[in-house]
Every structure is written in structure tokens, then in C-alpha cells.
Amino acid sequence: MIKIGVLSEDQNSNIAVLIPHNIKQLKNQAEFYIQKNTGLTSGYTDRLYEEAGAKILSSRDELINQSDIVLSFNPPLSEEVPYGNKTFIGAYDVLNSYHANILPFQKNGVNVFSLNLLPRTTIAQSMDILSSMSSMLGYKAVIIASTLSPVTLPMITGAGGTLKPANVLVLGAGVAGLQAIATAKRLGAIVKAFDVRKVAKIDVESLGAQFIDIEGAVDQQNAGGYAVEQEVDYLQKIEQVLFEEAVKADIIITTAKIPGKKAPLLITKKIIDNMKNGAVIIDLAADTGGNSVFTKKDETITTKNGVVIVGDTN
């Protein structure tokens, strides 16, 4: 019987690549080894994994050595990569960190499948983990922003008067952006969104948000829902329009990415310097440089004029 091992992620991560329910479904087809505390931050104790039929191992090296297939969201350390006929499956950042994440496997003759490289097609939909993760990111971005912002998302009327709804600006209308739009609308905010892809306008408006239409974009239908690099003149036009919208926003969610390249800079110093005190920027592109000039990966900062910028990659 094939042996499948599951590595735990960073202690700050809430990701468990396999949950007890999955093991119950597959236990007649494979043996499962789970690293100790793998699902703890996701609400799954070691006991639940054991009851599902898995064996708990404390040592990462032991788990890797005993497994034919190793599952992990992020790649293991280079010194943990074994030699020989083993297979690793995850969501490794191949395009932006090939040398760090993939070369150790290549040198040791180990097979690697990175599921975030799957095409966004119907036939691959059941394995499209990137879309699922992006949807969660969009949802969480709005929830986190709502707790950090001094403004209420819905309009609230009480004996003392009426609180106006928050103005939310979403940059990038891919999976994460659309989920952010939907969540913010459900919570009662006024939402505007921008994307260089014209096809995104239909999706944005179907969710009840206003689409910011800026003419002159380079648009590629086969880019898999991602943005593509734009001409300098168009980028300058974007900066001017976004300045006008951002200074009115209480919350900005940025999601724009270009596969294999640094994220486009959309929120400049000029924009941030003129934003409201207490405004919140959640930068979901922080792992590839960020859409905001002041974004710091895995950090939350507050600018001199009181703008909160979140660069959390988890």
C-alpha cells in the first residue's frame, strides 16, 4: 500500500493540506503519516487524525523517509529534501523562487508537482487549490480590514444619528478580488473595483459594485485571470484615477499579481500621503513585492498620516 506523509506548515500558518475527513475517505487506498500538530491551527487535533486512521510522527525526517508521497503547502527546507524515488506535492512558488524551491528536488532526483501551476480550466477545476485559497484570502481581507478600520462597513442608524457606510476600493478583480467585493457588499459597504481586464467589468457589476473603467489597457484573455504588464502611458493614467478614488476610500484591498514577476505598484507614496487618517490597506500581493509602495511582507505598519498597511501572507 502506498504511504503518504503530511508535513506541518509554519507555526503562523492556518493551512492543513489534508484533514481527517480526507483520510477517512482514502484510508483503504493508502497509509497516512501526519506530522505532530499539523492541523492544530486549523482546528484539527492529532487525536482526530489518529481516529481517522493516520499515524502521528514527531520527526519530519522520519516522516519524509517513510513516505512515498509527501504533501505540504510550502516546500521543505533544502536540507530536508531526500534522494531517490519520492514525490512531493504542494503549492510551491516555482515562478518567483525557482532556485530556492525547486533546484534541491531537481538535484536529488525527486519528483515535484506544484498545484498552483495548474491551468484554470474546467478539467482541472477539482485540483485548483489556488482559486480556493484566493477566495479565502479575499474574504479574510475584508474581515480583517473591518476590524482595523474605525469606520463601520454598513450604514447604521441609531438614536444618536446615522453612520455612513464605508467606501471600499478593490484593486484586481480575480478570484480574491471578487470574493472581497462580494464580502464587502454583503456587509453593507459601498464598493468600487478596478482591473485592467475588461472582461472583469461584468463580474464586478454582477456583484453590485461599480467598475472603474480606464481605457487603454493591454488585455490578454489567455492570462488565466491574471493581469499582464502594461504600457507606461497607461500606468500613469491608472495612477491619476486611483489617486482620485483612493483618497475617498476607507478600505483598500489590493490583489493584483503578474505570474513570475513583481506585483505591479498601484498605491504610490503620493496616494498614501493623501489618504484618510485611519484608512486601511490590505495588500494581498505582499508575497511578490506588494501593490503598495510601503508594504512590508508579513508586517503591519502605520504611516505617519495614520494609514494602516497590512502585508500578511498567511
C-alpha positions as a Markdown table, in Angstrom:
| # | Residue | x | y | z |
|---|---|---|---|---|
| 1 | Met | 0.0 | 0.0 | 0.0 |
| 2 | Ile | 1.3 | 3.5 | -0.9 |
| 3 | Lys | 2.5 | 5.6 | 2.0 |
| 4 | Ile | 1.5 | 9.3 | 2.2 |
| 5 | Gly | 3.1 | 11.8 | 4.6 |
| 6 | Val | 1.8 | 15.2 | 5.5 |
| 7 | Leu | 4.2 | 17.9 | 6.8 |
| 8 | Ser | 3.1 | 20.7 | 9.1 |
| 9 | Glu | 3.4 | 24.3 | 7.9 |
| 10 | Asp | 4.9 | 27.3 | 9.6 |
| 11 | Gln | 3.5 | 27.9 | 13.1 |
| 12 | Asn | 1.9 | 31.2 | 11.9 |
| 13 | Ser | 0.1 | 29.4 | 9.1 |
| 14 | Asn | -3.5 | 28.1 | 9.4 |
| 15 | Ile | -3.1 | 25.7 | 6.5 |
| 16 | Ala | -3.6 | 21.9 | 6.8 |
| 17 | Val | -3.1 | 20.3 | 3.4 |
| 18 | Leu | -5.0 | 17.1 | 4.5 |
| 19 | Ile | -7.8 | 16.9 | 7.1 |
| 20 | Pro | -9.2 | 13.9 | 9.0 |
| 21 | His | -12.2 | 13.7 | 6.7 |
| 22 | Asn | -9.9 | 13.2 | 3.7 |
| 23 | Ile | -8.0 | 10.4 | 5.4 |
| 24 | Lys | -11.3 | 8.5 | 6.2 |
| 25 | Gln | -12.1 | 8.6 | 2.5 |
| 26 | Leu | -8.7 | 7.3 | 1.4 |
| 27 | Lys | -7.5 | 5.0 | 4.3 |
| 28 | Asn | -8.3 | 1.9 | 2.3 |
| 29 | Gln | -6.1 | 3.0 | -0.5 |
| 30 | Ala | -3.1 | 4.4 | 1.4 |
| 31 | Glu | -1.3 | 4.6 | 4.7 |
| 32 | Phe | -1.0 | 8.1 | 6.2 |
| 33 | Tyr | 1.7 | 9.7 | 8.3 |
| 34 | Ile | 0.9 | 13.1 | 9.8 |
| 35 | Gln | 3.5 | 15.3 | 11.4 |
| 36 | Lys | 2.6 | 16.2 | 15.0 |
| 37 | Asn | 0.4 | 19.3 | 15.4 |
| 38 | Thr | -0.1 | 19.6 | 11.6 |
| 39 | Gly | -3.8 | 20.6 | 11.9 |
| 40 | Leu | -3.8 | 22.3 | 15.3 |
| 41 | Thr | -4.1 | 25.9 | 14.0 |
| 42 | Ser | -6.9 | 24.8 | 11.6 |
| 43 | Gly | -8.9 | 23.2 | 14.4 |
| 44 | Tyr | -7.8 | 19.5 | 13.9 |
| 45 | Thr | -6.1 | 17.8 | 16.7 |
| 46 | Asp | -3.7 | 14.9 | 16.4 |
| 47 | Arg | -6.4 | 12.7 | 18.1 |
| 48 | Leu | -8.8 | 13.4 | 15.2 |
| 49 | Tyr | -6.2 | 12.4 | 12.7 |
| 50 | Glu | -5.5 | 9.2 | 14.6 |
| 51 | Glu | -9.2 | 8.4 | 14.9 |
| 52 | Ala | -9.4 | 8.8 | 11.1 |
| 53 | Gly | -6.7 | 6.2 | 10.7 |
| 54 | Ala | -3.4 | 8.1 | 10.4 |
| 55 | Lys | -0.2 | 7.6 | 12.4 |
| 56 | Ile | 1.3 | 10.7 | 14.1 |
| 57 | Leu | 5.1 | 11.2 | 13.8 |
| 58 | Ser | 7.1 | 13.9 | 15.6 |
| 59 | Ser | 10.1 | 13.8 | 13.3 |
| 60 | Arg | 10.0 | 15.5 | 9.9 |
| 61 | Asp | 12.9 | 13.4 | 8.6 |
| 62 | Glu | 11.3 | 10.2 | 9.7 |
| 63 | Leu | 8.0 | 11.2 | 8.0 |
| 64 | Ile | 9.8 | 12.0 | 4.8 |
| 65 | Asn | 11.9 | 8.8 | 4.8 |
| 66 | Gln | 8.8 | 6.6 | 5.4 |
| 67 | Ser | 6.6 | 8.2 | 2.8 |
| 68 | Asp | 6.3 | 7.5 | -0.9 |
| 69 | Ile | 4.4 | 10.8 | -1.4 |
| 70 | Val | 4.9 | 13.9 | 0.8 |
| 71 | Leu | 2.2 | 16.6 | 0.9 |
| 72 | Ser | 3.0 | 20.1 | 2.1 |
| 73 | Phe | 1.7 | 23.6 | 1.1 |
| 74 | Asn | 5.2 | 25.2 | 1.3 |
| 75 | Pro | 8.4 | 23.3 | 0.2 |
| 76 | Pro | 10.5 | 21.7 | 2.8 |
| 77 | Leu | 14.0 | 23.1 | 3.6 |
| 78 | Ser | 16.6 | 22.2 | 1.1 |
| 79 | Glu | 18.5 | 20.0 | 3.6 |
| 80 | Glu | 15.2 | 18.0 | 4.2 |
| 81 | Val | 14.9 | 17.0 | 0.5 |
| 82 | Pro | 15.8 | 13.3 | 0.3 |
| 83 | Tyr | 17.4 | 11.4 | -2.5 |
| 84 | Gly | 15.7 | 8.8 | -4.7 |
| 85 | Asn | 12.3 | 7.9 | -5.9 |
| 86 | Lys | 9.9 | 10.1 | -3.9 |
| 87 | Thr | 7.2 | 12.5 | -4.9 |
| 88 | Phe | 6.4 | 15.9 | -3.3 |
| 89 | Ile | 3.0 | 17.6 | -3.9 |
| 90 | Gly | 2.3 | 21.1 | -2.8 |
| 91 | Ala | 1.8 | 24.8 | -3.9 |
| 92 | Tyr | 5.5 | 25.7 | -4.2 |
| 93 | Asp | 6.3 | 29.2 | -5.6 |
| 94 | Val | 8.0 | 28.0 | -8.8 |
| 95 | Leu | 7.8 | 31.1 | -10.8 |
| 96 | Asn | 9.2 | 33.6 | -8.3 |
| 97 | Ser | 11.6 | 31.3 | -6.3 |
| 98 | Tyr | 12.6 | 28.6 | -8.7 |
| 99 | His | 16.2 | 28.2 | -7.4 |
| 100 | Ala | 15.3 | 28.1 | -3.7 |
| 101 | Asn | 12.2 | 25.9 | -4.0 |
| 102 | Ile | 12.8 | 23.6 | -6.9 |
| 103 | Leu | 16.5 | 23.1 | -7.6 |
| 104 | Pro | 17.0 | 21.0 | -4.4 |
| 105 | Phe | 14.4 | 18.5 | -5.7 |
| 106 | Gln | 16.0 | 18.5 | -9.2 |
| 107 | Lys | 19.5 | 17.9 | -7.9 |
| 108 | Asn | 18.3 | 14.9 | -5.7 |
| 109 | Gly | 16.1 | 13.3 | -8.4 |
| 110 | Val | 12.9 | 13.8 | -6.6 |
| 111 | Asn | 9.5 | 14.3 | -8.4 |
| 112 | Val | 7.6 | 17.6 | -7.7 |
| 113 | Phe | 4.1 | 18.6 | -8.5 |
| 114 | Ser | 3.2 | 22.2 | -7.8 |
| 115 | Leu | -0.6 | 22.5 | -8.0 |
| 116 | Asn | -0.6 | 26.3 | -8.2 |
| 117 | Leu | 0.7 | 25.9 | -11.8 |
| 118 | Leu | -2.4 | 24.1 | -12.9 |
| 119 | Pro | -4.3 | 25.8 | -15.7 |
| 120 | Arg | -7.6 | 27.4 | -14.7 |
| 121 | Thr | -9.7 | 25.2 | -16.9 |
| 122 | Thr | -12.8 | 23.1 | -16.3 |
| 123 | Ile | -10.9 | 19.8 | -16.5 |
| 124 | Ala | -8.5 | 20.9 | -13.7 |
| 125 | Gln | -11.1 | 22.6 | -11.5 |
| 126 | Ser | -11.2 | 19.9 | -8.9 |
| 127 | Met | -7.5 | 20.4 | -8.2 |
| 128 | Asp | -7.4 | 24.2 | -8.5 |
| 129 | Ile | -6.2 | 24.9 | -5.0 |
| 130 | Leu | -5.0 | 28.4 | -5.9 |
| 131 | Ser | -8.6 | 29.6 | -6.6 |
| 132 | Ser | -9.8 | 28.1 | -3.4 |
| 133 | Met | -7.1 | 29.8 | -1.4 |
| 134 | Ser | -7.6 | 33.1 | -3.2 |
| 135 | Ser | -11.3 | 33.1 | -2.4 |
| 136 | Met | -10.5 | 32.6 | 1.3 |
| 137 | Leu | -7.9 | 35.4 | 1.1 |
| 138 | Gly | -10.4 | 37.8 | -0.4 |
| 139 | Tyr | -13.0 | 37.0 | 2.4 |
| 140 | Lys | -10.4 | 37.3 | 5.2 |
| 141 | Ala | -9.0 | 40.6 | 3.8 |
| 142 | Val | -12.4 | 42.3 | 4.2 |
| 143 | Ile | -13.0 | 40.8 | 7.7 |
| 144 | Ile | -9.5 | 41.9 | 8.9 |
| 145 | Ala | -9.9 | 45.4 | 7.4 |
| 146 | Ser | -13.3 | 45.8 | 9.0 |
| 147 | Thr | -11.7 | 45.2 | 12.5 |
| 148 | Leu | -8.9 | 47.6 | 11.8 |
| 149 | Ser | -10.9 | 50.4 | 10.3 |
| 150 | Pro | -12.6 | 53.0 | 12.6 |
| 151 | Val | -15.5 | 53.1 | 10.1 |
| 152 | Thr | -18.4 | 50.7 | 10.1 |
| 153 | Leu | -19.0 | 48.9 | 6.8 |
| 154 | Pro | -22.8 | 49.1 | 6.7 |
| 155 | Met | -24.9 | 52.2 | 7.3 |
| 156 | Ile | -26.1 | 52.2 | 10.9 |
| 157 | Thr | -28.9 | 54.3 | 12.2 |
| 158 | Gly | -29.4 | 54.8 | 15.9 |
| 159 | Ala | -30.9 | 57.3 | 18.4 |
| 160 | Gly | -27.8 | 59.5 | 18.1 |
| 161 | Gly | -27.8 | 59.7 | 14.3 |
| 162 | Thr | -26.6 | 57.8 | 11.3 |
| 163 | Leu | -23.2 | 56.3 | 10.4 |
| 164 | Lys | -22.5 | 56.3 | 6.7 |
| 165 | Pro | -21.3 | 53.1 | 5.1 |
| 166 | Ala | -17.6 | 52.5 | 4.4 |
| 167 | Asn | -16.1 | 53.2 | 1.0 |
| 168 | Val | -14.2 | 50.1 | -0.1 |
| 169 | Leu | -11.9 | 50.1 | -3.1 |
| 170 | Val | -10.8 | 46.7 | -4.6 |
| 171 | Leu | -7.8 | 46.6 | -7.0 |
| 172 | Gly | -7.8 | 43.5 | -9.1 |
| 173 | Ala | -10.9 | 41.5 | -9.8 |
| 174 | Gly | -9.6 | 38.0 | -10.0 |
| 175 | Val | -10.8 | 35.3 | -7.6 |
| 176 | Ala | -9.6 | 37.1 | -4.4 |
| 177 | Gly | -10.8 | 40.4 | -5.6 |
| 178 | Leu | -14.3 | 39.2 | -6.5 |
| 179 | Gln | -14.6 | 37.5 | -3.1 |
| 180 | Ala | -13.5 | 40.7 | -1.4 |
| 181 | Ile | -16.2 | 42.6 | -3.4 |
| 182 | Ala | -18.9 | 40.1 | -2.5 |
| 183 | Thr | -18.0 | 40.1 | 1.2 |
| 184 | Ala | -17.8 | 43.9 | 1.4 |
| 185 | Lys | -21.2 | 44.3 | -0.4 |
| 186 | Arg | -22.8 | 41.7 | 1.9 |
| 187 | Leu | -21.5 | 43.7 | 4.9 |
| 188 | Gly | -23.2 | 46.8 | 3.5 |
| 189 | Ala | -20.2 | 48.8 | 2.2 |
| 190 | Ile | -20.1 | 51.0 | -0.9 |
| 191 | Val | -17.7 | 49.1 | -3.2 |
| 192 | Lys | -15.7 | 50.2 | -6.3 |
| 193 | Ala | -13.3 | 48.0 | -8.2 |
| 194 | Phe | -10.6 | 48.2 | -10.8 |
| 195 | Asp | -9.0 | 45.7 | -13.1 |
| 196 | Val | -7.0 | 46.1 | -16.3 |
| 197 | Arg | -9.0 | 43.2 | -17.8 |
| 198 | Lys | -12.2 | 44.5 | -19.5 |
| 199 | Val | -13.9 | 41.1 | -19.0 |
| 200 | Ala | -13.8 | 41.7 | -15.3 |
| 201 | Lys | -16.4 | 44.5 | -15.6 |
| 202 | Ile | -19.2 | 42.0 | -16.0 |
| 203 | Asp | -18.2 | 40.1 | -12.9 |
| 204 | Val | -17.7 | 43.2 | -10.8 |
| 205 | Glu | -21.1 | 44.7 | -11.7 |
| 206 | Ser | -22.9 | 41.4 | -11.2 |
| 207 | Leu | -21.9 | 41.6 | -7.5 |
| 208 | Gly | -23.3 | 45.1 | -7.2 |
| 209 | Ala | -20.0 | 47.1 | -7.2 |
| 210 | Gln | -19.1 | 49.9 | -9.5 |
| 211 | Phe | -16.3 | 49.2 | -12.1 |
| 212 | Ile | -13.7 | 51.8 | -12.6 |
| 213 | Asp | -13.1 | 51.8 | -16.4 |
| 214 | Ile | -9.8 | 53.2 | -17.6 |
| 215 | Glu | -9.3 | 53.0 | -21.3 |
| 216 | Gly | -6.0 | 51.8 | -23.0 |
| 217 | Ala | -5.2 | 48.6 | -21.2 |
| 218 | Val | -3.2 | 45.7 | -22.7 |
| 219 | Asp | -5.6 | 42.8 | -22.2 |
| 220 | Gln | -4.9 | 39.1 | -22.8 |
| 221 | Gln | -7.8 | 36.7 | -22.4 |
| 222 | Asn | -5.4 | 33.7 | -22.0 |
| 223 | Ala | -3.6 | 35.1 | -19.0 |
| 224 | Gly | -5.6 | 32.8 | -16.6 |
| 225 | Gly | -7.3 | 35.6 | -14.7 |
| 226 | Tyr | -4.1 | 37.5 | -14.0 |
| 227 | Ala | -3.0 | 40.9 | -15.1 |
| 228 | Val | -0.4 | 41.4 | -17.7 |
| 229 | Glu | 2.3 | 44.1 | -17.9 |
| 230 | Gln | 1.0 | 47.5 | -19.1 |
| 231 | Glu | 2.5 | 50.4 | -21.2 |
| 232 | Val | 4.0 | 53.4 | -19.3 |
| 233 | Asp | 1.3 | 55.8 | -20.5 |
| 234 | Tyr | -1.5 | 53.6 | -19.2 |
| 235 | Leu | 0.2 | 53.2 | -15.9 |
| 236 | Gln | 0.4 | 56.9 | -15.5 |
| 237 | Lys | -3.3 | 57.1 | -16.3 |
| 238 | Ile | -4.1 | 54.4 | -13.7 |
| 239 | Glu | -2.1 | 56.4 | -11.0 |
| 240 | Gln | -4.2 | 59.5 | -11.6 |
| 241 | Val | -7.5 | 57.7 | -11.5 |
| 242 | Leu | -6.6 | 55.6 | -8.5 |
| 243 | Phe | -5.4 | 58.7 | -6.7 |
| 244 | Glu | -8.9 | 60.3 | -7.1 |
| 245 | Glu | -10.6 | 57.1 | -5.8 |
| 246 | Ala | -8.1 | 56.1 | -3.1 |
| 247 | Val | -8.3 | 59.4 | -1.2 |
| 248 | Lys | -12.0 | 58.8 | -0.7 |
| 249 | Ala | -11.6 | 55.2 | 0.4 |
| 250 | Asp | -11.8 | 53.9 | 4.0 |
| 251 | Ile | -10.6 | 50.4 | 3.0 |
| 252 | Ile | -8.5 | 49.3 | 0.0 |
| 253 | Ile | -8.0 | 45.7 | -0.9 |
| 254 | Thr | -5.2 | 45.1 | -3.4 |
| 255 | Thr | -4.9 | 41.7 | -5.2 |
| 256 | Ala | -3.1 | 42.5 | -8.5 |
| 257 | Lys | -0.4 | 40.0 | -9.5 |
| 258 | Ile | 1.6 | 39.1 | -12.6 |
| 259 | Pro | 2.8 | 35.4 | -12.7 |
| 260 | Gly | 6.6 | 35.1 | -12.3 |
| 261 | Lys | 7.1 | 38.8 | -11.9 |
| 262 | Lys | 7.0 | 41.5 | -9.2 |
| 263 | Ala | 3.5 | 42.7 | -8.4 |
| 264 | Pro | 2.5 | 46.0 | -10.1 |
| 265 | Leu | 2.8 | 49.1 | -8.0 |
| 266 | Leu | -0.6 | 50.7 | -7.8 |
| 267 | Ile | -0.6 | 52.6 | -4.5 |
| 268 | Thr | 2.1 | 55.2 | -4.6 |
| 269 | Lys | 3.6 | 57.4 | -1.9 |
| 270 | Lys | 1.6 | 60.3 | -3.2 |
| 271 | Ile | -1.7 | 58.3 | -2.9 |
| 272 | Ile | -0.9 | 57.1 | 0.7 |
| 273 | Asp | 0.2 | 60.6 | 1.8 |
| 274 | Asn | -3.3 | 61.9 | 0.8 |
| 275 | Met | -5.4 | 59.1 | 2.2 |
| 276 | Lys | -7.7 | 59.4 | 5.2 |
| 277 | Asn | -6.3 | 59.0 | 8.7 |
| 278 | Gly | -7.4 | 55.5 | 9.8 |
| 279 | Ala | -7.7 | 54.2 | 6.3 |
| 280 | Val | -6.7 | 50.5 | 5.9 |
| 281 | Ile | -4.8 | 48.9 | 3.0 |
| 282 | Ile | -4.8 | 45.1 | 2.9 |
| 283 | Asp | -2.1 | 44.1 | 0.3 |
| 284 | Leu | -2.7 | 40.5 | -0.9 |
| 285 | Ala | 0.2 | 40.8 | -3.2 |
| 286 | Ala | 2.7 | 41.2 | -0.4 |
| 287 | Asp | 4.4 | 37.9 | -1.2 |
| 288 | Thr | 5.5 | 39.2 | -4.6 |
| 289 | Gly | 6.5 | 42.7 | -3.6 |
| 290 | Gly | 3.1 | 44.3 | -2.9 |
| 291 | Asn | 0.8 | 46.7 | -4.7 |
| 292 | Ser | 1.6 | 49.4 | -2.2 |
| 293 | Val | 4.9 | 51.2 | -2.1 |
| 294 | Phe | 5.1 | 50.9 | 1.7 |
| 295 | Thr | 4.0 | 47.2 | 2.0 |
| 296 | Lys | 6.3 | 45.0 | 4.1 |
| 297 | Lys | 5.9 | 41.3 | 3.8 |
| 298 | Asp | 4.3 | 39.7 | 6.9 |
| 299 | Glu | 4.2 | 43.0 | 8.7 |
| 300 | Thr | 1.5 | 45.6 | 9.6 |
| 301 | Ile | 2.7 | 49.2 | 9.6 |
| 302 | Thr | 1.1 | 52.5 | 10.2 |
| 303 | Thr | 2.2 | 55.5 | 8.2 |
| 304 | Lys | 2.8 | 59.0 | 9.6 |
| 305 | Asn | -0.6 | 60.1 | 8.4 |
| 306 | Gly | -2.3 | 57.2 | 10.1 |
| 307 | Val | -2.8 | 54.8 | 7.2 |
| 308 | Val | -2.6 | 51.1 | 8.2 |
| 309 | Ile | -1.0 | 48.8 | 5.7 |
| 310 | Val | -1.2 | 45.0 | 6.2 |
| 311 | Gly | 1.2 | 42.7 | 4.3 |
| 312 | Asp | 0.3 | 39.4 | 6.0 |
| 313 | Thr | 1.0 | 36.5 | 3.6 |
| 314 | Asn | -1.0 | 34.0 | 5.7 |
